[in-house]
């Protein structure tokens, strides 16, 4: 008697979203099954990885994370080009950390100038990530979306407190929004409905469910992402049928496990290897939960993820 693997019947599908423009634009989403369940459905587009670039020199990165980018961290354009030319980045995420009102508090015009320079210097899709300070993000992104009209940036986080202003800017200047909510499936659905009612088309929305690294609540993030995919694929909930983006790098590399020097706690192992593995393991958990785009930092962690994805897609 032949054994047949039980299979789930899926009635929904994740929307396909085009990110970026031109020959290097990428398409994410389109899944008709749970992540990597290729015996039950399709994953027409392998999840993408965006490499981080900061708009000012990082002050709190551990040495292991800084090492691959030595010499370019004070120049976002040079940093972006290095990610593409040396590490083969297929997407980039420009983190506007310098605009934080609790930090350098750089103005909207200066921030927009940096984004424009980076966008003009590259041909891969560009994510632009703000500070989650509503007033400042509204001010900055209004200018950014205007000066980068037609570039199809992916801007975020767009939250309930600023979705009207940022959503309107995205519609007017043709950019994709990252609908960001604090680890809650109902809040995620509600924000997508609000954006839709505002007039943001489905093809300009991706979901950020908020994530964390291993040891810092990834189980909760995983559970919420998993339930989003279940609702989207098996319950035909069209307000959750959007690709998911996970800003995981900053969550991993700020932890004590990624920063504690080897000599301070030899039992934890080599600090460089530890940080790389922590990022790769956290990213892999999120891929298995349904991530379509990962924002990552270390080239070796990215290499591990790409190799693992290739094996899963070939299985």
Secondary structure, DSSP 4 states (H G I P E B T S, - for coil): -------PPP---PPPEEES-GGG-EEE---SSSTT-TTTS---SPPEEEEEEESS--SS--HHHHHTTTTTTT-HHHHHHHHHHHH--SEEEEE-GGG-TTTT---HHHHHHHHHHHHHH--SEEEEE--S-HHHHHHHHHHHHHHTTTS--EEEEE-TTTHHHHHHHHHHHT-EEEEE-SS-HHHHHHHHHHHHHHT--GGGEEEE-----TTTTHHHHHHHHHHHHHHHHHS--TTS-S-BEEE-HHHHHTSHHHHS-GGG-GGG--HHHHHHHHHHHHHHHHHHHT-SEEEE--HHHHHHHHHHHHHHHH-
